[in-house]
Amino acid sequence: MADLTTKDVAVELKCAPGTVRGLIQSHELRAYRLADGGPYRVTPEALAEFRAQREAERHDPWTRSQDRRKTTAA
């Protein structure tokens, strides 16, 4: 299988291509560019890893939020 475009990934994840670009820019989904400023490409393996991570988060909601929680000084 060839590498996927953001539009292909959006169809697979049932979301908008802009959402896919956001996931890539936030480093939640691994991707690469063909050239500087060129379109993103996602490997099938990277998409499978992303789906597995999301499935794990679905079963353990603290998995994702632990990294994002901010600590405040009392």
C-alpha distances in whole Angstrom, upper triangle without the diagonal:
4,7,9,12,15,16,12,13,17,16,14,17,20,21,22,20,23,23,19,21,24,22,20,24,25,23,22,18,17,16,16,18,17,21,24,24,21,18,16,13,11,9,7,10,13,12,13,16,17,17,19,21,22,23,25,27,27,29,31,32,34,31,30,33,35,33,34,38,40,43,47,50,53
4,6,10,13,14,11,12,16,15,14,17,19,20,21,18,21,21,18,19,22,20,18,22,24,21,21,17,15,13,13,14,14,17,21,21,17,15,13,10,9,8,8,11,12,12,14,16,17,18,20,22,23,24,26,27,28,30,32,32,34,31,30,33,35,32,33,37,39,43,46,49,52
4,7,10,12,9,10,13,14,13,15,18,18,18,15,18,18,14,15,18,17,15,18,20,18,17,14,12,10,10,11,11,15,18,18,14,12,10,6,6,5,6,9,10,10,12,14,15,16,18,20,20,22,24,25,26,29,30,30,31,28,27,30,31,29,30,34,36,39,42,45,49
4,7,8,6,6,10,10,10,12,14,15,14,12,15,15,11,13,16,14,13,16,18,17,16,12,12,9,11,11,12,15,18,17,14,10,8,5,5,6,7,10,10,9,12,14,14,15,17,19,19,21,23,24,24,27,28,28,30,27,25,28,30,28,28,32,34,38,41,44,47
4,5,5,6,9,10,11,12,14,13,12,9,12,13,10,10,14,13,12,15,17,16,16,13,12,10,10,10,11,14,16,14,11,8,6,5,6,9,10,14,12,11,15,16,15,16,19,20,20,22,25,25,25,28,29,29,30,28,26,28,30,28,28,32,34,37,40,43,46
4,5,5,6,9,10,10,12,10,9,5,8,9,6,7,10,10,9,12,14,14,14,11,12,9,11,11,13,15,16,14,12,8,6,7,7,11,12,15,12,11,15,16,14,15,18,19,18,20,23,22,23,26,27,26,28,26,23,25,28,26,25,29,31,34,37,40,43
4,5,5,6,9,10,10,9,8,5,9,10,8,10,13,13,13,15,18,18,17,14,15,13,14,14,15,18,19,17,14,10,10,10,10,13,14,17,15,13,16,18,16,16,20,21,19,22,24,24,24,27,29,28,30,28,25,28,30,28,28,31,33,37,39,43,46
4,5,5,6,9,10,10,10,8,12,12,10,12,15,14,14,17,19,18,17,14,15,13,15,15,16,19,21,19,16,12,11,9,9,11,11,14,13,11,14,16,15,15,18,19,18,20,23,23,23,26,28,27,29,27,25,28,30,29,28,32,34,38,41,44,47
4,5,5,6,8,8,9,8,11,10,7,10,12,11,11,14,16,15,13,10,12,11,13,15,16,19,21,19,17,13,11,9,8,10,9,12,11,8,11,13,11,11,15,16,15,17,19,19,20,23,24,24,26,23,21,24,27,25,25,28,31,34,37,41,43
4,5,5,6,5,5,5,8,8,6,9,11,11,12,15,16,16,14,12,14,13,16,17,19,21,22,20,18,14,12,12,11,13,13,16,14,11,14,15,13,13,16,17,15,17,20,20,19,23,24,23,25,24,21,24,26,25,24,28,30,34,36,40,43
4,6,5,7,8,8,12,11,10,13,15,14,15,18,20,19,17,15,17,16,19,19,21,24,25,23,20,16,15,14,13,15,13,16,15,12,14,17,15,14,17,18,17,18,21,21,20,24,26,25,27,26,24,26,29,28,27,31,33,37,40,43,46
4,6,8,10,11,14,12,10,14,16,14,15,18,19,18,16,13,15,15,18,20,21,24,26,24,21,18,16,14,12,13,11,13,13,9,11,14,12,10,14,15,14,15,18,19,18,21,23,23,25,23,22,25,27,26,26,29,32,36,39,42,45
4,6,9,10,12,10,9,12,13,11,13,17,17,16,14,12,15,15,18,20,22,25,26,24,22,18,16,15,13,14,13,14,13,9,11,13,10,9,13,13,11,13,16,16,15,18,20,19,22,20,18,21,24,23,23,26,29,32,35,39,41
4,7,9,12,10,10,14,14,14,16,18,19,19,16,15,18,18,21,22,24,27,27,25,23,20,18,17,16,17,16,18,17,13,15,17,14,12,16,17,14,15,19,18,17,20,22,21,24,23,21,23,26,25,25,27,30,34,36,40,42
4,7,8,7,8,11,11,11,14,16,16,17,15,14,17,17,20,21,23,25,25,23,21,18,16,16,15,18,17,19,17,14,16,17,14,13,17,17,14,16,19,18,17,21,22,21,23,22,20,22,25,24,23,26,28,32,34,38,40
4,5,5,7,9,10,11,13,15,16,17,16,14,17,16,19,19,21,23,23,20,19,15,14,15,15,18,18,20,18,15,18,19,16,16,20,20,17,20,22,21,21,24,25,24,26,24,22,23,26,25,24,27,29,32,35,38,41
4,5,5,6,9,10,11,12,14,15,15,13,15,13,15,15,17,19,19,16,15,12,11,12,12,16,16,19,16,14,17,19,16,16,20,20,18,21,23,22,22,26,27,25,27,25,22,24,27,25,24,27,29,33,35,39,41
4,5,5,6,9,10,10,12,14,14,13,15,14,16,16,18,19,19,15,15,12,12,14,14,18,19,21,18,16,19,20,17,18,21,20,18,21,24,22,22,26,26,24,26,24,21,23,25,23,22,25,27,30,32,36,38
4,5,5,6,9,10,11,12,11,11,14,14,16,17,20,21,21,18,17,14,13,14,14,17,18,19,16,14,17,17,14,15,18,17,15,18,20,18,19,22,23,21,22,21,18,19,22,20,19,22,24,28,30,34,36
4,5,5,6,9,10,11,10,8,10,10,13,14,17,18,18,16,15,12,10,11,10,13,14,16,13,11,14,14,11,13,16,15,14,17,19,18,19,22,23,21,23,21,18,20,22,20,20,23,25,29,31,35,38
4,5,5,6,9,10,10,9,10,9,11,12,15,16,15,13,12,10,8,10,11,14,16,17,14,13,17,16,14,16,19,18,17,20,22,20,22,25,25,23,24,22,19,21,23,21,20,23,25,28,31,34,37
4,5,5,6,9,9,9,11,11,14,15,18,19,18,15,15,13,11,14,13,17,18,19,15,14,18,17,13,16,18,16,15,19,20,18,20,23,23,21,21,20,16,18,20,18,16,20,21,25,27,31,33
4,6,5,6,5,5,9,10,13,14,18,19,19,17,17,14,12,13,11,14,15,16,12,11,14,13,10,12,15,13,12,16,17,15,17,20,20,18,19,17,14,16,18,16,15,19,21,24,27,30,33
4,5,5,6,5,6,6,9,11,14,16,15,14,14,12,9,10,9,12,14,14,11,11,14,13,11,14,16,14,14,18,19,18,20,23,22,21,22,19,16,18,20,17,17,21,22,26,29,32,35
4,5,8,8,9,9,11,12,16,16,14,13,14,13,10,13,12,16,18,18,14,15,18,16,14,17,19,17,17,21,21,20,22,25,24,22,22,20,17,18,20,17,16,20,21,24,27,30,33
4,6,8,9,11,13,15,19,19,18,17,18,16,14,15,14,17,19,18,14,15,17,15,13,16,17,15,15,18,19,17,19,22,21,19,19,16,13,15,16,13,12,16,17,21,23,26,30
4,5,6,9,11,14,17,18,17,17,17,16,13,14,12,14,16,15,11,12,15,12,10,14,15,13,14,17,17,16,19,21,20,19,19,16,13,15,16,13,13,17,19,22,25,28,31
4,7,10,13,16,19,21,20,19,19,17,14,14,12,14,15,14,10,10,12,10,7,10,12,9,10,13,14,12,15,18,17,16,16,13,11,13,15,12,13,16,19,22,25,28,31
4,6,10,13,16,18,19,18,17,15,11,11,8,10,11,11,7,7,10,8,6,9,11,10,11,14,15,14,17,19,19,18,19,16,14,17,18,16,16,20,23,26,29,32,35
4,7,11,14,16,16,16,15,13,10,9,7,8,10,9,6,8,10,9,8,12,13,12,14,17,17,17,20,22,22,21,22,19,17,20,21,18,19,23,25,28,31,34,37
4,7,10,12,13,13,12,10,6,6,5,7,10,10,7,9,12,12,11,14,16,16,17,20,21,21,23,25,25,25,25,22,20,23,24,21,22,26,27,31,34,37,40
4,7,9,10,11,9,8,6,5,7,9,12,13,10,12,16,15,15,18,20,19,20,23,24,24,26,29,29,28,29,26,23,26,27,24,25,28,30,33,36,39,42
4,5,7,7,6,6,5,6,9,11,15,16,14,15,19,19,18,21,23,23,23,26,28,27,29,32,32,31,32,29,26,29,30,27,27,31,32,35,38,41,44
4,7,8,6,7,7,7,11,12,16,17,16,18,21,21,21,23,26,25,26,29,31,31,32,35,35,35,35,32,30,32,34,30,31,34,36,39,41,44,48
4,6,5,8,9,11,14,16,20,21,19,21,24,24,23,26,28,28,29,32,33,33,35,38,37,37,37,34,31,34,35,31,31,35,36,39,41,44,47
4,5,9,10,13,16,18,22,23,20,22,25,25,24,27,29,28,29,32,33,33,35,38,37,36,36,33,31,32,33,30,30,33,34,37,39,41,45
4,7,9,12,15,18,22,23,20,21,25,25,23,26,29,28,28,31,32,31,33,36,36,35,35,32,29,31,33,29,28,32,33,36,38,41,44
4,7,9,13,16,19,21,19,19,23,23,22,25,27,27,27,30,32,31,33,36,36,35,35,33,30,32,33,30,30,33,34,38,40,43,46
4,7,10,13,16,18,16,16,20,21,19,21,24,24,24,27,29,28,30,33,33,32,33,30,28,30,32,29,28,32,33,37,39,42,45
4,7,10,13,15,13,13,17,17,16,18,21,20,21,24,25,25,27,30,30,29,30,27,24,27,29,26,25,29,31,34,37,40,43
4,7,10,12,10,11,14,15,14,16,19,19,20,22,24,24,26,28,29,29,30,27,24,27,29,26,27,30,32,35,38,41,45
4,7,8,6,7,10,11,11,13,15,16,16,19,20,21,22,25,26,26,27,24,22,25,26,24,25,28,30,34,37,40,43
4,5,5,6,9,10,11,13,14,15,17,19,20,21,23,25,26,26,27,24,23,26,27,25,26,30,32,35,39,42,45
4,5,5,6,9,10,11,12,14,15,16,18,20,21,23,24,25,27,23,22,26,27,26,27,30,33,36,39,43,46
4,5,5,6,9,10,10,12,14,15,17,18,20,21,22,24,25,21,21,24,25,24,25,29,31,34,38,41,44
4,5,5,6,9,10,11,12,14,15,17,18,20,21,21,22,19,18,21,23,21,22,25,28,31,34,37,40
4,5,5,6,9,10,11,12,14,15,16,19,20,20,22,19,18,21,23,21,22,26,28,31,35,38,41
4,5,5,6,9,10,10,12,14,15,17,18,19,21,18,17,21,23,21,23,26,29,32,36,39,41
4,5,5,6,9,10,11,12,14,16,16,17,18,15,15,19,19,18,20,23,26,29,32,36,38
4,5,5,6,9,10,11,12,15,15,15,17,14,13,16,18,16,18,21,24,27,30,34,36
4,5,5,6,9,10,10,13,14,15,17,14,14,17,19,18,19,22,26,29,32,35,38
4,5,5,6,9,10,11,12,14,16,13,13,17,18,18,19,22,25,28,32,35,37
4,5,5,6,9,10,10,11,12,9,9,13,14,14,16,18,22,24,28,31,33
4,5,5,6,9,10,10,12,10,9,12,14,14,15,18,21,24,28,31,33
4,5,5,7,9,10,13,11,11,14,16,17,18,20,24,26,30,33,35
4,5,5,6,8,10,8,9,13,14,15,16,18,22,24,28,31,33
4,5,5,5,7,6,6,9,11,12,13,15,19,21,25,28,30
4,6,6,9,9,9,12,14,15,16,18,21,24,27,30,32
4,6,9,9,11,13,14,16,18,19,22,24,27,31,32
4,6,6,8,10,11,13,15,15,19,21,24,27,28
4,5,6,7,9,12,12,13,16,18,21,25,26
4,6,5,6,9,10,10,14,15,18,22,23
4,6,6,8,10,11,15,16,20,23,25
4,6,6,7,9,13,15,19,22,24
4,5,5,6,10,12,15,19,21
4,6,5,9,11,14,17,19
4,6,8,11,14,17,20
4,6,10,13,16,19
4,7,10,13,15
4,6,10,13
4,7,9
4,6
4
